[in-house]
Amino acid sequence: MIRKTAGWNRREFLKTTASVVALAPLGSVVGRDAFAQSAGRNRITVTHGVGAYSLNPYAVNTSPLQAVWGSIMEPLIDADYEKRGYRGVLAESWKMTGPKLQFKLRKNVRFHDGAPFTSRDVLASFKRILTDKQSLQAPNLQNIGEMEAPDDYTVILTLKKPDANALEDINSRVIMRQSAAEKMGEADNRPIGTGPFKFTSWERSGQFVIRRNENYWGQAPKIEEVIYKSIQEDAAASLHSNPAKPTSSVTFHRTRSRD
């Protein structure tokens, strides 16, 4: 059984952005966030109350930002609320034997720069979650005592004590390239993952832009670009241009390309 938390997970983010493309001709607004589609360019803008304040995917613990990061850097498993369990993403299968949790990884997966995904990337990412001073996700992995990679596609985690929620602790912890994880910088200022979207640009606490990964190992997204913005950013711009307009008012609309 899984514990559903408020907000989005990676799967819901991808499903909702895909739905916007289908519903946009009807002028619909989907989900908790505001979406605006740029006709003819297959681009959407998502506004939310939380801005992207870091390029370190482990320095965030709010579900909207984790969902966005999960579209760039993928986890081993993701929550499947409909089946009240989990679905594999970078892991094809997993099993618990005593205190050992073993994952079999998906083969033929590559990072955005073309490097192959292996078990070494998983170990490096989990070690960074535990040791990075900026990490807000370290408590989720505190029960892991040992980590092993017997081959390129097997990861074995030995727990310090039995835990029925061990999979929940692993759920949504995204994997970055080993070389980036070991630098301990802010994702080397250009985050590289295996996900359906690639990082494009970022403005601290402001605009965060991702574009479709044309070489994605799974089903490619229908949309080409997602612009993720904070509501505070839009409200400040609105107040500057029209001081009489209340910042608590948010208008949802479609935009039209001039091309």
ZAMARGU-4260 file (C-alpha; in steps of 0.2 Angstrom, whole numbers, plus 5000, padded with zeros to 4 digits):
<rodrens>
0) 5000/5000/5000 | 5006/5017/4996 | 5003/5034/5005 | 4996/5047/4994 | 5003/5064/4997
5) 4995/5081/4992 | 5001/5088/4975 | 5007/5079/4960 | 5019/5065/4956 | 5029/5063/4940
10) 5016/5052/4931 | 5002/5065/4935 | 5013/5079/4928 | 5016/5070/4912 | 4998/5065/4910
15) 4991/5082/4914 | 5003/5091/4902 | 4998/5078/4888 | 4979/5082/4892 | 4981/5100/4889
20) 4986/5097/4871 | 4970/5088/4868 | 4959/5100/4878 | 4967/5116/4873 | 4955/5119/4858
25) 4941/5119/4870 | 4949/5132/4881 | 4950/5120/4896 | 4960/5122/4911 | 4966/5106/4919
30) 4973/5101/4936 | 4978/5112/4951 | 4990/5123/4940 | 4986/5136/4927 | 4990/5130/4909
35) 4991/5141/4893 | 4995/5133/4876 | 5004/5142/4862 | 4995/5136/4847 | 5005/5130/4832
40) 5021/5128/4843 | 5015/5114/4855 | 5021/5123/4870 | 5012/5125/4887 | 5015/5137/4902
45) 5012/5130/4919 | 5010/5142/4934 | 5011/5137/4952 | 5014/5145/4969 | 5031/5137/4971
50) 5045/5143/4960 | 5060/5133/4955 | 5073/5139/4967 | 5087/5127/4964 | 5095/5117/4951
55) 5098/5103/4963 | 5084/5090/4962 | 5087/5084/4979 | 5086/5101/4987 | 5067/5101/4984
60) 5053/5092/4994 | 5037/5099/4987 | 5027/5088/4975 | 5025/5100/4961 | 5044/5103/4959
65) 5048/5085/4962 | 5035/5081/4948 | 5044/5093/4936 | 5061/5086/4941 | 5054/5068/4938
70) 5051/5072/4920 | 5070/5077/4918 | 5078/5064/4929 | 5068/5048/4932 | 5066/5037/4947
75) 5068/5018/4949 | 5049/5017/4953 | 5034/5028/4953 | 5018/5028/4963 | 5003/5020/4955
80) 4988/5026/4965 | 4975/5017/4954 | 4983/5000/4958 | 4988/5006/4975 | 5006/5001/4972
85) 5021/5005/4962 | 5026/5005/4943 | 5043/5003/4937 | 5052/5017/4928 | 5071/5014/4927
90) 5068/4998/4937 | 5060/4984/4927 | 5057/4973/4943 | 5061/4972/4961 | 5060/4960/4976
95) 5063/4960/4995 | 5073/4946/5002 | 5075/4948/5021 | 5083/4965/5023 | 5089/4966/5005
100) 5079/4975/4992 | 5085/4971/4974 | 5081/4981/4958 | 5083/4975/4941 | 5086/4990/4930
105) 5080/4994/4912 | 5092/4991/4899 | 5096/5002/4883 | 5092/5018/4892 | 5103/5033/4889
110) 5105/5050/4897 | 5102/5066/4887 | 5120/5067/4883 | 5120/5049/4876 | 5129/5041/4890
115) 5122/5024/4895 | 5112/5022/4912 | 5119/5009/4924 | 5118/5004/4942 | 5133/5015/4946
120) 5122/5030/4942 | 5109/5024/4955 | 5122/5022/4969 | 5130/5039/4965 | 5113/5047/4966
125) 5108/5039/4982 | 5124/5043/4990 | 5122/5061/4985 | 5105/5062/4992 | 5112/5055/5009
130) 5128/5067/5009 | 5123/5083/5000 | 5122/5097/5013 | 5108/5104/5003 | 5098/5088/5002
135) 5080/5088/5009 | 5077/5070/5004 | 5091/5062/5015 | 5078/5056/5029 | 5070/5045/5016
140) 5085/5035/5013 | 5092/5034/5031 | 5087/5016/5033 | 5099/5010/5019 | 5114/5002/5027
145) 5123/4996/5012 | 5122/4999/4993 | 5129/4986/4980 | 5130/4986/4961 | 5135/4968/4957
150) 5133/4971/4938 | 5128/4986/4927 | 5109/4982/4929 | 5107/4976/4947 | 5106/4987/4963
155) 5105/4979/4980 | 5100/4989/4995 | 5103/4982/5012 | 5091/4990/5025 | 5097/4993/5043
160) 5080/4987/5050 | 5064/4979/5042 | 5053/4992/5034 | 5036/4989/5026 | 5037/5006/5018
165) 5054/5004/5010 | 5048/5006/4992 | 5039/5022/4997 | 5056/5029/5003 | 5063/5025/4986
170) 5048/5031/4976 | 5052/5047/4966 | 5070/5048/4971 | 5077/5054/4954 | 5093/5047/4946
175) 5106/5059/4939 | 5123/5054/4930 | 5136/5047/4941 | 5149/5061/4935 | 5137/5075/4940
180) 5131/5066/4957 | 5150/5065/4962 | 5154/5083/4959 | 5142/5089/4973 | 5138/5105/4964
185) 5121/5111/4959 | 5118/5098/4946 | 5134/5105/4937 | 5122/5120/4932 | 5115/5109/4918
190) 5105/5095/4924 | 5106/5079/4914 | 5094/5064/4916 | 5085/5050/4906 | 5068/5058/4906
195) 5056/5063/4892 | 5061/5081/4894 | 5077/5090/4893 | 5082/5105/4904 | 5084/5121/4894
200) 5085/5136/4905 | 5082/5142/4922 | 5080/5159/4932 | 5081/5157/4951 | 5063/5157/4958
205) 5057/5161/4941 | 5055/5153/4924 | 5061/5135/4922 | 5060/5128/4904 | 5061/5110/4898
210) 5060/5103/4880 | 5055/5086/4873 | 5069/5073/4873 | 5068/5066/4855 | 5078/5051/4859
215) 5068/5046/4874 | 5068/5027/4878 | 5049/5027/4881 | 5034/5035/4873 | 5039/5053/4868
220) 5028/5067/4875 | 5016/5075/4863 | 5021/5093/4868 | 5038/5101/4863 | 5041/5113/4877
225) 5035/5116/4895 | 5038/5133/4903 | 5036/5132/4922 | 5033/5148/4931 | 5028/5154/4949
230) 5012/5163/4952 | 5022/5176/4962 | 5032/5180/4947 | 5016/5184/4936 | 5008/5193/4951
235) 5023/5205/4953 | 5023/5209/4934 | 5005/5212/4935 | 5006/5223/4950 | 5020/5233/4942
240) 5010/5236/4926 | 4993/5239/4935 | 4995/5243/4954 | 4976/5244/4956 | 4975/5226/4951
245) 4974/5213/4966 | 4989/5201/4965 | 4977/5187/4972 | 4968/5187/4956 | 4974/5174/4943
250) 4968/5174/4925 | 4969/5158/4915 | 4970/5160/4896 | 4977/5152/4880 | 4990/5162/4870
255) 4991/5162/4851 | 5007/5161/4841 | 5010/5175/4828 | 5020/5164/4817
</rodrens>
